[in-house]
């Protein structure tokens, strides 16, 4: 056993068809992108000419959309999460980088995202940062701020914003049928999650400072969502970075959540996938062999790294002064170093 915080790199798999990828945005056949950006950036129309490969488009197997219950004030669950992340809130308050909230109208819904800009005025690639199952909180925004400090435009969508009555609401005020934010996050169908990701990728690539290149970093639930988005066959991003969540083919989203291995074949993946996993994260570690085997059989580029002794959500726990597992802090620092290197390489391939 190596020291706490060290990593084990699994066998790097074949690249697959990564050369010469276009920036075409491919979305679900059931939800084509279309919207207008507001809050200062120029308006644009996001379009998709064809359905995403590898997704379920047949109406008999697609999940119905969901609508959350909206509160007039922040919910107790979201407020509790925020309170436990005061360390992240403090870092965001002290950040020197320019940032702002933006909105995107999408199929009658108002989606929100937080955009964090790197220093200077030069154009830069964009990185979408997808949140945990608790919805968008300051811990995810803090990770995005670190990505912006690396020199990229970080766009952090609230993935359930707009799912309330009349297309409103966000992570602060929406809950699902079980009364929690996570109930709504996990109820959103795969097709809708991927379509929302695609719309934000398109938005981000049209920002005035964007170079038109994009990657995705997904944390926990967001990592699984990013992996499933890659499985649609999208070529709209260069690389996907999956932090501690099961990837296809192990778990699906929405009404297909328990159907298992048949929903997400990985043979259409056309981008590189990099995995970041905690050794003590038993649920995710149990699924890793199946994901690795599937990616290997399909000859896709998959680079999973296991961090010794680290728990689930080590990117959040590693920054929390109250966390007692030193392996989480070591894994968080090692992951950021690796992430910085891999993102840079993804944009020069």
N, C-alpha and C positions, 0 to 999 in steps of 0.2 A: 504494500500500500504506500503510495507516495504521500508527501506532506499535504496538509489541509490547504485547499485552494488550487493545487496543481491540477492539470487537465490531462485527460486521455483522449487522443485524437483517433477516432475510428477510421477505418480504411476509406480513403477518398475515392469516390466512384467516378465512372466515366462522365465526361462533360455533356455528351448528347449534343443536340443541334443548337449550340449557343452562338456560333459565329454569324455576324450580319443580321442580328435581330432588328426588326423595324420597330417604330414607336406606335404602331397601330393599337388602338384600344379595343380589346375584345371583351364583351360583357355577356351576361346571360341572355338567352333568347327570349325570356319572359320579361326582362326589365332592361330596356335599352336606355343608355345614358342620354340625358338631355337636361340642360339647366343654365341658369344665368348666375354668374358670380357677382357678389355685391361687396360692400365694405371696402371700396377703394380700388380694387384691381379691375382691369378692363373686363368687360363682359365677353362671354364666349359661349359657343354651343358645343357641347360634348356629344359626339356621334359614334355610333358603332355600326359598321356595315354588315356584320355577320355575327352569329352566335358564337359563344366561347366553345372551343372543343373540350370534350371531356365532362361537360356539365349535363345535368338532367333537364331537358327542355320540354319533355312530354307533359301535357297538362294533367294527365292521370297520375303522375308520380311527383309533381311539383308540390311544395308546401304552400298553404295559404299564407298571406301576409298577416302580421299581428299588429294590434294597437295596444299601447300601454295605458295604464291608469295614471292620470296626471294630477299632481298635488299643486296647490297654490304656493307652497313653500318647499324648500329643500327637504327631502325625505330623511328619516332618522338613519337609515342605512348609509346613505351617501354622506351625511353629516358625520357619522361615526368614522367612516373611512378617511374623510378629510382630517378629522381630529387626530387620527393615528399616524398621519403623514405630515405632521407639522414641520419635521425636518426638511421635507421637500418644499413645503410652502416657503420656508425661510430662505432656501437657496434660490427659489424663483424670484422672490422679492429683491434679492441682492444681485440678480443677473444683470449684466450691463447690455445685454442684447435687446434689440428692438423686437417687439412681438405684438400681436393683436389677434382679436377674435374675428372670424369671417363667417359668412353664411353662404349657403348654396341651395337654391331652389331645385328640387329634384322630385319629379312626379307628384307635385302638389305638397311636398313636404319641405320644411325648412331645416336643412342639416347645418350643423355648426362645426367649426374646427378652430384650433389655435395654431397660428403660424408664427414661427420663431426664425429670425433672420441672422445669418452670420455677420460678423463685422465687415465694414467696407461697403462698396457699392457694386462690386463685380458680380457678374452672373455666376450662378452656382447650380449644381444638381440639387434635386429635391429628394428627401427621404420621408416617406409616410411612417409615422409611429403609431401603432395600434394598441389600444389599452387592454387592461385586464377585464375579467368578468364583472368587476364592480362598477364598470362604466368609466368615464373619463375623470380622473382625479389628478391631484398635483404630483403624485409619484411618476405617472406616465409623462406629464408635462415636463417634469424635471429631467427625465431621460431624454426627451426631445430637445431640451435646452443644451444638454451635453452634446447631442448630435449636431446642433447648430454651432456649438463652439468648435467642432471639428471642421467647419467650413461649408456646411450644407444648409439649405432651407428645410427646416423641419415642419411638416404639416401633420397635426395631430387631430384626427377627426373624432368627434363624439359619435360613436357608431349607432347609438339609439336615438340621437336627436332627430326630431321630426316624426317620431312614431307615436306621439300622443294624439288626442282628438284634434281634428282639423289640421293635422300636419305639424303640430307644435311640440314643445317639450324637449327635454334633454336629460342627461344623466342625473342632474340635480333633483329633478321633479318626477321622473317616470319610474314606474314599477310594473312588474308582470303579474300574472295570475296568482303567483305564490306570495305576493306582497313585497318582493325584493327587486332591486335593480338587476341582479344576476338572473332572475327568472325571465326578465324581458330580453336580456342580452342573449341568452341561450335559446330563446324561442324564435328568434328571427331566422327565417329560412336561409339555407346556403345560397340560393340564387340571389336573394336580396342583399345578403352580406357582400357577396362578390360584386354585385352591381354597384353597391355603394362605394366599395373600395375603388372600383374602376372609375367612377365619377370623380372621386377625390384625386386619383392619379392624374386624370385628364385636367382637372382644375389646376393642380400643382404644376404640371408641365406648361401651363399657359400663364403662370405668374410672370410679371414683367422682368424679374431678375433670374428666372429659371433658364438653364441651358437646354431644357427639354429632356434631360436624363432623370431617371427615377429608380429608387430602391424602396423596399418595405422592411421595416423592423417591427415585429409583432411580439408582444409580451403576454405570456400565458394564453388566455383566450384569444388575444390578438395574434399570437404566434400560430395557433391552429387555423385562424381565419386567413392569415397570410399564406399558409401552406395550401389550404383549399383553393385560394385564389390562383396560386401558381398551377394547381392541378386543372384549372379550366383551360389551360393552354395559352394563357395570355402572353403577349410579347411586349406589353406596355411598360414593363420594368426590366432592369438588368439582373437584379439579384433579390432574393428574399432571405431574411434573417429571422429564424424561428427560435424564440426563447421559451423553453420549458413548457411545451404543450405537445400533445400527441398530434401527429400529422396523418394525412391520408396514408394508408387506407383505414386507420383504426376508428375514427370517430367522425360523425357528420353533425350537422347543425339543424335546428328546427325539428320538423316532424319526422325527419329521417335519422334522428340522433342516435338511435339504438340499432340501426340496421347493419352496421359493421363494415366488413371488408369490400362489399360489392359496389358501394356508391361512388368511390373515388379512385378509379384507376389512375396511376401516375404516368402512364405512357405518353400523355400529351404535354407534360411539363417541358417548357422550352427555356427556362431560366435556371440559374444556379441557386441551390438551396443550402443554407448554412445553419446548422443546429447548435444550440447552446443549452446544455442540460445539467441539472444538479444530480449528483450521485445518490443523494438521500431522497430524491423525489420519486418515490416508489411507483406511483401510478404511471407517470410518464416514462420512467425507465423500463417498466414492464412492456410498454408498447414499442419501444425503440427497435428491438430486433425485427419486428414485422415491417416497420417503415423502412429500415435499412435494407432488408431483403427485397422489398418491392422496388425500391429505387435502384438497387443493384441489378435486378432482373430486367428492368426497363432501360438500363444503361444511362441513368440520369446523374447529373452532378449533385452529389449530396455529401456534405462535410460536417458530420456531427461530432461535437466535442463534449465530453463529460467532465465536469468539474468536481474534483474529489471532495466529498463531505458536504457539498452545498445542498441547500434545501430548494424546494419549489419557490419561485418568486425571489431568487437571490438578488436580482437587480434592485428590488425595493428593500428587501431585508438588509442587504449589504450596506445601505446608506443609513439605516435606522440605528441611532446610538443605543437604543434599548435592546437590540438583537444580541444574543449571547453566543451565536455560532460564528466564530472567526472565519470559517470556510466561506460564508456568504460574502463577506467583505472582500476576501481574496478572489473569489469567483467574479464578483462584480468588476473589480479592477482589471482582472485578466481579460474579461469579456469585452470591456470597453477598449482595451488595447488591441485586441483581435478585431473588434468591429471596425475600428478606425482604419486598420490595415486593409480589411476585406472590402469595405465600402470604396476606398480609394482605388483598389485594384478592379472593382467591378465597373467603374466608370472609364477605365482606360483599356479594357479588353477590346 
